[in-house]
Amino acid sequence: MLKIGITGNIGSGKTTVSKIFEILGIPVFYADDAAKSVMVADQQLIAEIKAAFGNASYFEDGTLNRKHIAAIVFNNDEQLARLNAIVHPATFRAFDTWVKTISNVPYVLKEAALLFESASFKMCDYNIMVQAPFETRVERVMKRDGLSREEIEKREGYQLSEEKKTKLADFIIKNDDSELVIPQVLALHEKLVIMSLGH
C-alpha cells in the first residue's frame, strides 16, 4: 500500500481534490484535523505543550485554550515554529497509527497544508501538489473564510512558495479553471493503482 502526500497552498483546493479521491474509495488522513485532535488526546504532546507554553494552555476540562496559545504564537514566528516542532511529530505518530488500521486499498492519501514545510513528505512514497494561480486562490479564500487579502498573504508567507513545492512534488493537479479537475484525478488514480501493484 502506497502512502501519497497531497498538498497545495491556501485556497488551492487540496481538500476538494482529496474528497474526489475519497469518492474513488481512497482513505484520506487530514493532517490539520488530526493535529487538532492529538492536541487534546496525545498525552506526550499535552505535556510538551504545557512545558513550552504553560499550564494555561489547557482548561481544567482538558480542552485546548486556543486563545492562550494563539496570543503567544500570533505574530511571533519563533514561537509558532516551536509549536509546530512539538505538534508535527505527534501528527506523524497519529498518521502511522491510522495507516495500520487500513487494508485492501492500493494507496492512502495524507492531506497536509505543511506537507513540505514539516518534512512529512519524506514519509510518503509520492507527493501531489494541487496548483492554482495566486489571484484565484485569494478570491476563493476571501469568499470562503471572509479573510482579508492581507491575512491571506500573511498565511501564504508561512508556506513555501508554490514554485518550490512544485519542484518537490511528483504529480501536479491544476485547479485553475483551465482544465477539469475530475479527469486529472481519475488519470492519476489509475496511475497510482498501477504503481501500487509493483510496490
N, C-alpha and C positions, 0 to 999 in steps of 0.2 A: 504494500500500500504506500503510495507516494504521499509526501507532505508538500503541499503547494501553498506558498505565501501569496497574498493578494493585498495590494496597497494602492494608494493614489493620494494626491494632495487634497486639501479641504475642498469639497464641492465637486470632486471628480466623478462621483457616482459609484465608488467602490462597493458600497453596501448594496446598492441596486443591482450591480453586476453579481455580487455574491448571492443575492436572492434568486437570480436566474439559475445559478449553479445548484442551489438548493432544490429548485423545481425539477432539476435533472437527477435528483436523488443523491447529490453530493453533500455530506455533512460539513457544516461551516462552524468554525470556532471564532467567535467575535471577541478579539483580544481586549478591546476597550471596555466591553461589558464585563468580561471576566476580571479585568483589573479592578472594577468597582466591587465585584463580589468577593474577590480574595482579600480586599482591604478590610472586610468585616468577618472573614471566615478563616483565613490562614493565620494561625496563632504566632508563627515565627515572624510573619510580616507585621502583625499588630504590635508585637514587642519592639520591632525595629522602628516603626513609625513613632511610637511613644518615646523611644530613646532619642530619636532625631528631632522631633517637633513638640515633645512634651505630652503629659497625660491628658491635657485638654484636647488632644487630637480626637478623643473618643468621648461620647456621652456615657453616662452611667449604665444605660441600657445596651451598650456595646455598639451603637451606631456611630458612624463616622461624623465628626464635626467638620463638615466641609468648609464652613466659613472660616474656622480657625486655620485650617491648612491653606485655604486659598489666600488668606491675609498674609501668610508667611511666603508662599511661593509666587504670588502675583507680583509682577514687576521685579522679581529677583531671580535672575537666570541661574545663579549658583544654587539657590535653594530648590528650584524646580528640577535642576539636574540631579540634586541629591535625592529628591523624592522619586524621580524616575529610576535612579540606580537601585532603590530599595524595592520599588513595585515591579519592575520588569522581570527580575528573576522569579518572583512569586507567580507572575503570569505565565512564565515559561513552564514552571512546575505544573500549573493548572492545565496547560496545553498537553504536556506529556501524559498526565493522568487521564485526560479526556480521550486522547488518541488510543489509549489501551482499552477503552470501552467500545471502540468502533471496529466492526469487522464486515467482511463481504462487500466492500466498496473498493474501486480501483485507486481512489485517492481522496484525501480530505483537504479542505481549504482552511488556512489561518488568515482571517481578515484583520489587519492591524494598520492603524494610521502611521505608526512609527516603526514599521517593519524593518526599514534600512537603518534608521537612526538608532534603534535599540539593538541592532546586530542580530535580531532573531531570524532574519532572512537566511543566516548561515545554518539554521536548524532545519531549513526546508530544502527539499530536493530541487525545486524550481520556484521561480517567483514571477508573479504577474503584476504589471503596472497598468492602472486604469488612468488614461490621459484625457484631459480636456483643456482648452485654452484658458488662460488666467481670467479673462473678462467673463467668459461663460460661467466659470466656477464662482466668481464674485457674485454675479447675478443670482445664481442658484441659491447660494448661502444667504444672501440678503433676503430673498423670498422665503426660504425655508426656516431660518433661525432668527430672522429680524436683526441680524448683526449689522453694524456699520462697516463701511469699506475699510476704515482704519483698524477695526477689531479683526477683520478677516486678514488684512495684510500682516498684522502682528502675529496671528496664529500661523500664517504661511511662513513667517520668519523663523519659527521654531522647527520647521521641517527642512529637509534637504531640498534643493531645487528639483523641479520636475526633470530637468536635463540630466542631473546626476543620477536620479532614481532610474531613469530610462536606460542609462548605461549599465546599471547593476541588474536590471530585470532581464528575465529570459523571454518573456512574452509581453506584448503590448495589446491592450484593448482600447480602441479610440472611442471616446464617448463625447464627440464634438459635433454631432448632427451631420457630419459628412458621410458617415457610414452607419448602418443599422447595427445596434449592439448585439441583438439576439443571434444573428448569423455568425458573428465573430465568436460569441461564447460557445455556440454549438460546434463550430470548427475546432476550437481549442479543446473543448471537452473530448471530442473524438480523438484528437491527437494525444491527449493525456491518458485516455483509456488505453490506447495502443502502447504508449510509453510505459505504462504501469505493468504491462504483460512481460516486458523484458527486464523489469526491475527485480 
